[in-house]
Amino acid sequence: SPIGGGPVRGGGTARWTLRTEVPADARFFGLGGRSSGPRLRDGVHRLWNTDPRGPFGPGDDPLYITMPVLLVVADAGTHLAFHDNSWDGRVTLREGEEGAGSGHDRVGVCEVRMEGGPLRCWVIVGKPSRVLSRWAKLTGAPAVPPAWALGPQHARWGFGSEAEVRRIVAGYRERELPLSALHLDIDHYDGHRVFTVDRERFPALPRLARELREQGVRLVSIVDTAVKAEHGFGVYDSGVAADAFVRDGRGR
């Protein structure tokens, strides 16, 4: 239930703030990719997609993919809250303390603060299955993936060569471990340029993919959304000529 009668305009740097109470036994999940595991603990969780630019550990925040979607599960029921807003924001969570039926349990609290954008929130209530089904109807259900995409997969930064890829796949086979797919990160590019391949380290990528598939392993090559800003690189030059790149507020 909302605290203070509903959303509040302003408050510090926030354009609007919404504080709600949840039952003492409620537990929080969601908000996108979080380093601390699926259950969200007490604390502040930022809604801002960012590259951590190196190693990260439990509690580091934010990470690559954040989502303003919070799933709250309690004995009395489940609800999902979707704040339809892409602006920078912060979600502060505090789990309740379950008592022994004394009537003095401390309720849980969720506070959402957004720095801008619309005040538009969807709330879905019911059993977990109904909540997730309604959520899929609101956003559109995901495409059904191919069967191989549901199998065991190996993905990491640091596949420095075709030989290393073959060594990893052979290691799975020697240990009789299942492997459905192997993912290459951007280190297989030529100078980190999207749509390129380092021909010295990966001289025949299509052949490698074909041979791995004959062993039942799909080779997935990342396609990065970032284009290296380098004159002479055809993808960058053609994008500049077409004025295809996103600009900031100052036109850069």
Backbone as a ProteinNet text record, in pm:
[ID]
protein_1_A
[PRIMARY]
SPIGGGPVRGGGTARWTLRTEVPADARFFGLGGRSSGPRLRDGVHRLWNTDPRGPFGPGDDPLYITMPVLLVVADAGTHLAFHDNSWDGRVTLREGEEGAGSGHDRVGVCEVRMEGGPLRCWVIVGKPSRVLSRWAKLTGAPAVPPAWALGPQHARWGFGSEAEVRRIVAGYRERELPLSALHLDIDHYDGHRVFTVDRERFPALPRLARELREQGVRLVSIVDTAVKAEHGFGVYDSGVAADAFVRDGRGR
[TERTIARY]
84.2	0	88.2	50.2	132.3	142.7	258.4	280.6	262.6	190.2	173.3	72.9	-13.7	-121.3	-89	33.9	65.6	194.4	219.5	344.2	358.1	484.1	515.4	602.7	566.2	647.6	769.5	886.9	1008	1064.4	1154.4	1222.6	1369.5	1453.2	1595.2	1614.8	1693	1716.7	1607.9	1518.1	1416.3	1303	1251.5	1134	1009.2	1008.3	897.6	943.4	873.5	906.8	780.3	792.4	680.1	730.1	669.1	704.2	585.1	611.1	503.2	544.8	444.5	466.7	427.1	499.2	466.6	464.1	402.7	397.1	534.7	538.4	665.8	739	663.6	728.9	759.8	734.8	756.7	905.8	937.2	1073.8	1077.4	1187.9	1198.3	1283.9	1239.8	1313.7	1301.1	1394.9	1382.6	1484.7	1444.3	1525.4	1639.6	1631.4	1732.2	1850	1966.9	2085.8	2149.4	2155.6	2213.8	2319.8	2426.8	2540.8	2524	2420.8	2406.3	2316.7	2267.3	2179.5	2036.2	1946.4	1808.3	1730.4	1754.7	1682.4	1752.1	1675.4	1730.4	1730.1	1845.6	1858.5	1833.4	1831.6	1813.5	1923	1883.1	1980.9	1924.3	2013.5	1976.1	2022.9	1932.6	1961.6	1935.7	2040.4	2028.1	1972.8	1887.5	1831.5	1908.1	2022.7	2106.1	2199.4	2171.7	2252.9	2395.3	2493.3	2630.9	2724.7	2837.6	2942.2	3032.6	3044.8	3130.3	3278.3	3315.9	3451.6	3555.1	3532.4	3628	3556.6	3630.6	3569.7	3468.3	3367.7	3272.4	3236.4	3192.9	3160.8	3025.5	2986.3	2855.8	2838.6	2725.1	2696.7	2733.2	2816.9	2850.3	2726.2	2707.7	2583	2607.8	2552.6	2469.4	2554.6	2487.1	2553.6	2493.7	2517.3	2483.2	2334.2	2249.9	2107	2025.6	1962.3	1869	1728.9	1630.5	1491.1	1405.2	1316.8	1230.9	1112.4	1141.3	1038.5	1070.6	980.9	1003.7	895.9	939.4	848.7	854.2	738	729.9	647	708.5	645	621.8	498.1	462.6	357.8	336.9	236.3	97.1	69.6	-63.1	-85.7	20.8	5.2	129.3	126.6	239.7	194.2	283	252.1	378.1	357.8	466	439.8	541	529.6	626.8	574.4	653.9	644.1	755.3	760.3	806.1	712.4	735.2	810.2	941.5	1022.5	1167.8	1234.5	1372.3	1474.8	1432	1524.9	1608.1	1712.9	1794	1707.2	1723.6	1644.2	1710.7	1651.5	1702.2	1585.6	1602.9	1502.5	1563.7	1505.4	1552.6	1459.2	1516.4	1437.3	1473	1370.4	1391	1294.3	1349.2	1263.4	1208	1090	1030.9	1092	1055.2	1099.5	978.2	977.4	863.8	869.2	760.4	752.2	688.3	645.1	584.8	435.7	372.7	229	192.6	289	261.9	189	183.3	119.5	212.6	341.2	438.1	543.5	509.8	604.6	636.3	764.2	801.6	774.6	697.7	663.2	784.1	781.4	883.5	847.7	947.7	927.4	1002.9	938.3	1002.1	984.8	1096.8	1091.7	1155	1079	1127.9	1140.7	1261.1	1286.4	1338.9	1268.9	1308.6	1346.4	1454.9	1503.5	1427.2	1343.2	1264.4	1173.5	1116	1029.5	889.1	806.1	664.7	641	532.9	486.3	382.4	431	342.1	382.9	295.4	327.5	217	256.7	164.4	183.4	74.1	80	-7.1	49.6	-21.1	-21.5	-137.6	-154.6	-211.3	-169	-224.7	-121.1	-149	-52.3	67.3	183.6	301.3	278.9	211.8	187.8	102	0.1	-86.6	-11.2	69.1	144	238.1	311.3	406.6	335.4	222	145.6	93.4	41.5	-8.6	105.8	219.8	336.1	375.2	372.8	407.2	305	178	76.4	94	143.9	163.4	280.5	389.7	511.3	525.9	452.5	474.3	561.3	519.7	593.7	723.3	828.2	952.8	936.7	1020	1019	1065.4	1008	1049.3	1190.4	1286.8	1424.5	1441.6	1543.5	1573.6	1617.2	1601.1	1630.7	1775.6	1868.3	2009.3	2037.2	1959.3	1982	1941.9	1875	1835.4	1932.3	2036.4	2132.9	2248.8	2342.9	2459.9	2545.1	2591.7	2666.3	2789.5	2889.7	3015.1	3039.2	3049.3	3070.6	3167.8	3263.4	3359.2	3435.4	3503.1	3601.1	3734.3	3808.3	3942	3966.3	3878.2	3909.1	4006.6	4134.4	4234.6	4264.6	4217.7	4250.5	4156.2	4159	4082.8	4130.4	4260.5	4314.8	4257.1	4237.5	4180.3	4035.7	3961.1	3822.5	3819.3	3903.7	3907.5	3949.1	4042.8	4086.8	3972.7	3893.9	3781.9	3678.3	3642.5	3542.5	3593.5	3721	3777.7	3774.7	3794.1	3789.5	3652.2	3547.4	3412.3	3395.4	3440.7	3421	3500.3	3624.7	3707.9	3646.5	3579.2	3518.8	3373.2	3328.3	3190.5	3087.6	3115.8	3023.3	2945.4	2816.3	2738.1	2772	2771.7	2796	2712.7	2627.3	2536.8	2586.1	2652	2695.3	2816.4	2897.6	3011.6	3006	3024.5	3009.5	3144.4	3169.4	3287.6	3252.4	3335.6	3318	3390.4	3395.2	3448.8	3599.6	3666.2	3809.7	3845.9	3747.4	3779.6	3774.1	3733.6	3733	3876	3887.2	4011.9	4016	4095.9	4106.1	3976.1	3891.2	3762.5	3669	3681.1	3592.6	3478.6	3355	3239.3	3232.8	3181.8	3168.1	3302.4	3406.9	3536.9	3583	3684.7	3745.3	3896.3	3966.5	4111.8	4156.1	4203.4	4234.7	4358.5	4443.9	4560.8	4520.2	4433.2	4393.2	4276.5	4191.9	4077.3	4079.2	4168.9	4187.9	4069.3	3985.1	3874.1	3753.2	3691.7	3581.2	3462.8	3419.5	3308.7	3340.1	3463.5	3501.9	3498.5	3546.5	3543.5	3399.7	3311	3169.8	3110.7	3144.8	3092	3143.6	3270.9	3327	3270.3	3252.6	3194.4	3050.2	2977.4	2837.2	2828.7	2925.4	2927.8	2947.1	3004	3020.3	2903.5	2802.3	2685.1	2698.1	2796.9	2819.3	2800.6	2713.6	2694.2	2795	2850.2	2941.7	2867	2861.9	2789.7	2891.6	2886	2976.6	2901.6	2950.2	2883.5	2880.8	2773.8	2765.8	2743.2	2847.4	2841.3	2766.2	2691.5	2614.9	2699.1	2822.9	2909.6	2999.5	3015.5	3102.2	3226.3	3342.9	3467.6	3481.5	3503.1	3516	3656.8	3674.6	3807.1	3793.6	3850.5	3847	3923.3	3864.9	3922.4	3853.3	3778.3	3697.2	3564.3	3534.8	3420.5	3288	3265.2	3137.1	3122.9	3231.3	3227	3211.9	3291.8	3287.5	3149.7	3090.6	2958.2	2851.9	2867.3	2772.3	2781.1	2904	2922.3	2861.5	2885.5	2832.9	2681.2	2618.9	2472.3	2412.8	2499.1	2454.9	2367.6	2417.6	2339	2357.4	2455.2	2485.7	2404.9	2378.8	2305.4	2391.4	2330.2	2400.6	2350.5	2437.5	2395	2324.5	2288.7	2212.1	2284.5	2416.9	2496.4	2531.7	2472.4	2494.1	2620.7	2689.5	2814.6	2785.4
-118.3	0	123.9	229	350.3	416.7	477.3	552.9	700.7	770.2	912.8	948.8	855.6	887	869.2	828.8	806.5	873.9	882.5	941.3	1087.3	1128.6	1265.6	1326.6	1446.6	1517	1577.2	1557.2	1616.7	1539.2	1603.1	1539.7	1521.4	1617.7	1608.8	1623	1530.6	1533.1	1459.5	1394.7	1314.5	1402.5	1362.7	1431.3	1381.4	1250.5	1198.5	1078.7	1055.4	949.4	873.3	740.4	656.5	559.3	565.1	473.4	385.2	254.2	159.4	63.5	14.6	-86.6	-223.3	-327.3	-465.1	-547.8	-666.9	-748.9	-782.1	-813.9	-840.6	-959.5	-1056.8	-1175.9	-1160.7	-1045.4	-1025.7	-1027.2	-1084.3	-1087.8	-1027.7	-959.4	-883.4	-956.1	-948.1	-1005	-910.8	-923.3	-847.3	-736.8	-627.8	-508.7	-535.3	-645.9	-672.4	-750.8	-731.5	-806.3	-749.9	-830.8	-786.7	-886.4	-837.7	-924	-1002.3	-972.9	-1036.9	-1160.1	-1199.5	-1315.3	-1274.4	-1372.7	-1339.4	-1265.2	-1295.2	-1226.2	-1095.1	-987.3	-854.1	-823.1	-790.7	-760.5	-612.9	-578.3	-438.4	-352.2	-236.9	-145.3	-67.5	5.4	91	25.6	14.7	-47.1	57	88.6	194.2	140.6	217.9	184.7	264	211.4	281.3	178.7	142.1	41.7	93.5	15.5	60.5	-58.8	-37.4	-138.7	-120.9	-222.1	-206.7	-191.1	-215.2	-193.1	-270.3	-399.8	-484.1	-581.9	-647.7	-745.1	-679.7	-755.1	-707.6	-823.8	-790.1	-893	-870.4	-957.3	-944	-806.5	-743.8	-612.8	-496.9	-519.6	-410.6	-370.9	-241.5	-192.9	-54.1	-22.4	-109	-187.5	-277.8	-359.6	-331.1	-421.3	-398.7	-374	-457.3	-452.5	-431	-315.5	-291.6	-282.5	-316.2	-311.6	-257.7	-164	-109.4	-201.2	-328	-429.2	-501.4	-494.5	-553.5	-657.8	-777	-885.7	-903.3	-894.7	-903.7	-1026.9	-1119.8	-1248.2	-1257	-1285	-1301.6	-1411.2	-1461.8	-1566.1	-1518.7	-1391.3	-1338.3	-1321.7	-1324.5	-1307.3	-1248.9	-1241.4	-1190.3	-1071.1	-972.9	-865.4	-822.9	-770	-719.4	-572.4	-489.6	-346.9	-309.8	-251.9	-209.4	-58.1	11	156.3	187.1	225.4	243	374.1	369.6	490	449.8	512.1	476.8	572.5	665.7	761.9	698	767.9	725.8	724.2	622.1	612.9	523.1	522.4	438.1	373.6	245.6	170.2	129.3	176.5	142.8	38.5	-74.1	-185.2	-212	-244.3	-286.2	-398.3	-517.5	-630.1	-611.7	-669.6	-662.2	-763.4	-754.2	-849.8	-924.8	-1055.1	-1136.5	-1163.9	-1135	-1161.8	-1296.5	-1316.2	-1444	-1426.2	-1352.5	-1331.9	-1228.5	-1144.4	-1046.1	-923.6	-914.6	-797.7	-679.2	-699.5	-590.2	-614.7	-695.1	-719	-587.9	-569.9	-452.1	-478.6	-392.9	-413.7	-383.3	-437.8	-405.6	-277.2	-213.8	-86.3	-86.4	-31.7	-9.7	136.9	202.5	341.6	353.9	408.4	431.1	581	625.1	766.7	778	850.8	869.1	1015.4	1037.5	1173.5	1246.3	1175.7	1238.8	1137	1176.4	1083.7	1078.9	992.7	988.2	917	953.4	882.7	781.4	665.4	564	428	365.1	240.1	137.4	15.9	-96.1	-189	-233.1	-326.6	-447.4	-566.3	-690.6	-773.8	-821	-890.8	-1030.6	-1127	-1261.5	-1366.9	-1489.9	-1596.8	-1572.1	-1626.8	-1603.1	-1636.8	-1747.6	-1786.8	-1684	-1631.4	-1530.7	-1399.7	-1362.3	-1237.6	-1240.8	-1350.3	-1359.9	-1371.2	-1439.1	-1450.3	-1313.8	-1236.6	-1102.3	-1010.4	-1026.2	-945.8	-974.2	-1101.9	-1138	-1082.5	-1076	-1020.8	-870	-804.8	-660.4	-624	-697.6	-663.6	-739.9	-849.7	-940	-1055.4	-1175.5	-1294.1	-1306.3	-1359.9	-1378.8	-1485.2	-1475.6	-1578.2	-1710.5	-1818.7	-1950.5	-1977.8	-2001.2	-2021.6	-2161	-2179.8	-2314.6	-2403.1	-2532.7	-2625.4	-2614.1	-2591.8	-2586	-2468.3	-2361.1	-2243	-2266.5	-2375.4	-2408.2	-2505.3	-2545.9	-2640.4	-2572.5	-2650	-2594	-2512.7	-2395.2	-2304.9	-2251.1	-2216.5	-2163.8	-2026.6	-1924.5	-1788.2	-1718.4	-1645.3	-1572.8	-1474.7	-1380	-1295.8	-1370.7	-1369.1	-1426	-1544.3	-1570.9	-1673.5	-1611.9	-1624.5	-1553.9	-1611.6	-1732.3	-1794.1	-1909.9	-1953.1	-2071.6	-2193.4	-2202.1	-2315.5	-2322	-2205.7	-2203.2	-2250.3	-2211.4	-2258.3	-2410.4	-2464.2	-2609.7	-2680.6	-2619.9	-2680.8	-2688.6	-2581.9	-2580.5	-2685.5	-2692.4	-2789.8	-2932.1	-2956.2	-3088.9	-3124.1	-3023.9	-3048.7	-3095.9	-3036.9	-3084	-3229.3	-3258.9	-3393.1	-3496.1	-3463.2	-3556	-3585.6	-3488.9	-3505.6	-3551.5	-3577.9	-3625	-3527.3	-3397.6	-3293.1	-3242.9	-3219.1	-3169.3	-3024.5	-2990	-2853.1	-2828.7	-2729	-2698.5	-2581.7	-2483.6	-2365.4	-2303.2	-2235.4	-2160.8	-2020.5	-1918.9	-1778.8	-1708.9	-1638.8	-1554.3	-1411.7	-1351	-1210.3	-1124	-992.2	-901.4	-914.6	-997.2	-1012.6	-1092.6	-1147.1	-1214.6	-1115.9	-990.8	-889.1	-847.4	-785.4	-723.1	-582.3	-564.7	-433.5	-386.2	-478.2	-445.5	-369.8	-395.8	-333.1	-429	-385.6	-472	-515.6	-636.7	-699.1	-737.7	-750.1	-794.3	-916	-983.9	-1099.3	-1087.4	-1115.6	-1117.7	-1243.4	-1226.7	-1340.9	-1417.3	-1354.5	-1426.9	-1525.6	-1482.9	-1569.6	-1660.5	-1614.2	-1693.6	-1693.6	-1774	-1768.1	-1817.6	-1902.6	-1959.6	-1979.2	-1868.8	-1875.6	-1958.1	-1943.2	-2027.3	-2176.2	-2211.9	-2353.5	-2402.5	-2320.2	-2356.5	-2378.4	-2288.4	-2301.9	-2430.5	-2461.2	-2582.5	-2708.9	-2711.6	-2829.8	-2848.5	-2739.3	-2751.9	-2799.7	-2750.8	-2793.6	-2943.2	-2996.4	-3141.4	-3218.2	-3151.2	-3212.8	-3180.9	-3111.9	-3078.1	-2949.9	-2865.2	-2740.3	-2623	-2528.5	-2408.1	-2301.2	-2232.9	-2123	-1991.1	-1911.4	-1784.7	-1670.8	-1585.8	-1472	-1345.8	-1277	-1156.4	-1049.5	-974	-855.8	-738.3	-657.7	-547.1	-429.1	-358.6	-244.9	-118.6	-124.6	-7.4	-13.6	98.6	109	188.3	131.2	198.6	328.3	438.5	569.9	583.8	534.1	531.1	562.6	674.4	710.6	606.4	566.5	460.1	327	313.7	195.2	215.3	129.9	151	167.5	89.6	98.9	236.6	285.7	417.9	528.1	521.1	625.5	634	518.8	519.7	571.6	543.1	594.2	744.9	797.6	942.2	1009	949.9	1007.9	1012.7	912.6	905.8	972.8	1029.3	1089.2	990	867.2	757.5	739	805.1	778.5	867.4	815.1	889.1	1005	1119.7	1237.6	1273.8	1339.1	1383.2	1518.9	1574.9	1699.2	1817.4	1808.9	1916.4	1890.9	1786	1755.9	1680.5	1630.7	1558.3	1411.2
0	0	0	-72.8	-78.1	58.2	85.1	207.1	175.4	259.3	239.6	132.1	97.1	4.5	-141.9	-175.3	-315.5	-356.8	-486.7	-535.3	-493.7	-477.5	-439.2	-547.4	-592.5	-690.2	-622.6	-684	-630.7	-513.3	-442.6	-330.7	-363.1	-327.3	-360.7	-510.4	-567.7	-712.3	-789.5	-719.4	-786.5	-839.7	-954.2	-1007	-937.1	-906.8	-828.1	-746.2	-635.4	-541.7	-503.8	-497.8	-455.3	-349.4	-229.7	-120.2	-89.9	-81.9	-54.4	56.5	128.9	231.3	177.1	221.1	185.5	313.4	310.4	431.7	486.9	613.6	680.6	620.2	565.3	509.5	360.9	302.5	159	125.9	10	-39.3	-179.5	-211.9	-336.5	-439.8	-566.6	-678	-798.3	-891.5	-1015.7	-1029.3	-1093.9	-1121.9	-1219.4	-1296.1	-1397.9	-1344.8	-1408.4	-1369.7	-1244.4	-1139.9	-1012.6	-968.7	-910.2	-878.5	-749.1	-672.6	-542.1	-544.3	-662.6	-670.4	-694.3	-711	-747.2	-639.2	-513.1	-406.4	-375.1	-378.3	-355	-205.5	-153.9	-11.6	14.4	143	180.7	118	74	17.4	-99	-167.2	-279.5	-409	-504.9	-633	-742.3	-819	-919.2	-1051.2	-1115.1	-1245.7	-1352	-1390.4	-1487.3	-1552.8	-1678	-1745.7	-1766	-1721.9	-1735.9	-1743.8	-1807.8	-1814.3	-1693.1	-1606.1	-1487.6	-1521.9	-1648.1	-1696.4	-1616	-1605.5	-1535.6	-1443.6	-1356.6	-1266	-1172.5	-1135.6	-1036.1	-944.6	-824.4	-727.2	-664.8	-572.4	-506.8	-443.6	-472.9	-415.9	-505.8	-608.6	-700	-779.5	-799.1	-859.4	-917.2	-1036.5	-1121	-1220.1	-1295.2	-1395.9	-1533.2	-1625.7	-1765.7	-1790.3	-1732.6	-1766.1	-1639.6	-1628.5	-1519.5	-1576.9	-1497.3	-1540.6	-1426.5	-1452.9	-1346.6	-1318.2	-1296.6	-1272.9	-1142.9	-1046	-914.5	-886.7	-849.1	-812.7	-661.7	-596.9	-451.2	-415.1	-342.5	-310.4	-159.9	-120.6	20.7	32.3	153.9	174.9	133.1	155.7	124.4	-25.5	-104.4	-247.9	-310.4	-441.5	-518.3	-600.4	-616	-710.1	-783.6	-901.8	-985.7	-1012.8	-994.6	-1021.6	-1132.1	-1239.1	-1353.7	-1364.4	-1338.1	-1351.9	-1494	-1578.1	-1721.6	-1745.2	-1719.8	-1720.6	-1744.6	-1840.3	-1874.3	-1814.5	-1730.1	-1671.1	-1559.7	-1521.2	-1408.1	-1282.6	-1201.4	-1079.3	-977.2	-857.7	-749.8	-676.5	-646.5	-572.2	-438.5	-329.9	-195.8	-136.2	-94.7	-42.3	103.4	181.2	319.3	349.4	373.1	408.3	549.1	572.9	704.7	799.3	923.3	1025	1074.6	1049	1088.9	1238.6	1306	1448.8	1476.3	1596.8	1637	1660.1	1572.8	1586.6	1688.6	1726.3	1830	1776.9	1642.8	1583.9	1571.6	1605.4	1599.3	1491.2	1390.1	1282.1	1210.6	1174.7	1098.2	950.6	888.1	748	660	537.9	439.7	367.3	310.7	242.3	110.5	9.4	-119.7	-156.9	-189.9	-233	-370.9	-465.5	-601.6	-624.1	-666.7	-694.5	-836.9	-922.7	-1060.8	-1083.8	-1158.4	-1181	-1291.5	-1364.2	-1469.9	-1533.1	-1646.9	-1718.4	-1662.7	-1719.5	-1681.9	-1548.9	-1485.2	-1366	-1413.6	-1454.5	-1511.8	-1456.9	-1381.9	-1314.1	-1337.4	-1369.9	-1384.6	-1265.2	-1204.8	-1092.5	-1124.7	-1114	-1141.9	-1014.9	-975.3	-847.5	-872.4	-790.8	-799.7	-767.7	-807.8	-790.5	-882.1	-847.3	-932.1	-1078.2	-1106.5	-1245.9	-1317.7	-1250.1	-1312.8	-1333	-1233.9	-1244.5	-1364.9	-1379.7	-1490.7	-1624.2	-1626	-1750	-1794.3	-1699.5	-1731.1	-1774.8	-1711.9	-1749.2	-1895	-1932.9	-2070.1	-2168.7	-2128	-2216.8	-2232.4	-2127.6	-2133.6	-2224.5	-2213.1	-2286.6	-2417.3	-2432.1	-2543.3	-2497.2	-2530.1	-2487	-2566.4	-2505.4	-2579.5	-2687.2	-2789.7	-2893.9	-2834.8	-2883.1	-2836.8	-2889.1	-2801	-2847.9	-2908.3	-2992.7	-3041.5	-2925.7	-2942.4	-2833.5	-2786.3	-2879.8	-2838.6	-2745.9	-2756.9	-2673.7	-2528.5	-2499.5	-2362.6	-2296.6	-2371.3	-2317.3	-2246.8	-2192.7	-2123.5	-2221.2	-2175.1	-2261.9	-2189.8	-2269.4	-2214.6	-2275.6	-2190.9	-2239.5	-2146.6	-2206.5	-2124.4	-2211.3	-2146.6	-2213.3	-2211	-2323.2	-2319.5	-2409.8	-2507.8	-2606.9	-2706.8	-2678.4	-2756.2	-2891.6	-2919.2	-3047.3	-3075.5	-3201.1	-3241	-3163.5	-3138.4	-3063.4	-2922.6	-2859.4	-2724.9	-2725.9	-2827.2	-2839.6	-2852.1	-2938.4	-2956	-2826.7	-2752	-2625.7	-2525.2	-2517.5	-2422.8	-2460.1	-2587.2	-2632.2	-2607.7	-2636.6	-2613	-2464.7	-2378.6	-2235	-2188.6	-2243.5	-2212	-2255.4	-2376.9	-2430.6	-2349.4	-2313.3	-2235.1	-2099.3	-2042.4	-1910.3	-1917.5	-2038.6	-2063.1	-2007.1	-2026.4	-1984.2	-2105.6	-2091.3	-2205	-2236.3	-2364.2	-2408.1	-2533.5	-2526.1	-2636.4	-2721	-2657	-2731	-2663.5	-2744.5	-2694	-2754	-2668.9	-2710.1	-2715.9	-2826.4	-2840	-2800.5	-2717.3	-2681.9	-2785.1	-2761.8	-2863	-2879.8	-2798.5	-2816.3	-2940.9	-3012.5	-3139.4	-3256.8	-3230.1	-3335.2	-3372.2	-3487.8	-3529.3	-3470.5	-3364.9	-3300.9	-3239.2	-3195.2	-3132.4	-3227.4	-3356.1	-3454.5	-3485.6	-3463.2	-3484.3	-3631	-3653.1	-3785.8	-3846.7	-3766.1	-3816.8	-3738	-3791.3	-3724.4	-3735.6	-3627	-3628.5	-3702.3	-3825.3	-3910.4	-3864.7	-3785.4	-3735.1	-3626.5	-3535.9	-3424	-3460.5	-3552.6	-3599	-3752.1	-3812.6	-3957.8	-4039.5	-3982.4	-4059.8	-3967.9	-3929.9	-3833.8	-3886.5	-4012.7	-4061.7	-4054.4	-4086	-4077.7	-3933.9	-3841.4	-3699.7	-3654.5	-3693.4	-3655.1	-3711.4	-3835.2	-3899.3	-3829.8	-3797.8	-3733	-3592.4	-3519.1	-3385.3	-3392.2	-3492.5	-3504.7	-3532.7	-3607	-3631.3	-3501.6	-3400	-3267.1	-3174.8	-3228.7	-3149.1	-3070.6	-3104.7	-3032.6	-3128.4	-3092.6	-3173.6	-3131.3	-3231	-3204.1	-3221.8	-3115.7	-3117.5	-3117.2	-3217.5	-3227.5	-3187.8	-3086	-3037.6	-3146.9	-3152.7	-3237.1	-3143.1	-3124	-3029.1	-3090.9	-3009.2	-3059.6	-3071.1	-3025.6	-3030.6	-3153.5	-3221.4	-3338.6	-3299.4	-3325.2	-3289.8	-3368.8	-3298.5	-3363.2	-3418.5	-3540.1	-3601.9	-3750	-3791.3	-3932.8	-4014.4	-4126.5	-4207.8	-4185.9	-4077.3	-4052.1	-4124.1	-4221.1	-4309.5	-4238.5	-4132.8	-4061.6	-3997.3	-3937.8	-3874.8	-3979.5	-4084.7	-4187.3	-4253.1	-4282.5	-4346.2	-4250.6	-4121.1	-4022.9	-4007.8	-4010.5	-4003.4	-4126.3	-4243.8	-4367.4	-4367.8	-4306.1	-4303.2	-4180.1	-4092	-3965.6	-3889.2	-3878.3	-3822.3	-3672.6	-3612.3	-3472.3	-3378.1	-3259.8	-3157.4	-3106.9	-3087.5	-3038	-2898.3	-2822.6	-2690.9	-2701.1	-2587.1	-2586.6	-2646.8	-2653.1	-2711.2	-2857.9	-2914.8	-3056.4	-3086.9	-2988.5	-3012.4	-3043
[MASK]
++++++++++++++++++++++++++++++++++++++++++++++++++++++++++++++++++++++++++++++++++++++++++++++++++++++++++++++++++++++++++++++++++++++++++++++++++++++++++++++++++++++++++++++++++++++++++++++++++++++++++++++++++++++++++++++++++++++++++++++++++++++++++++

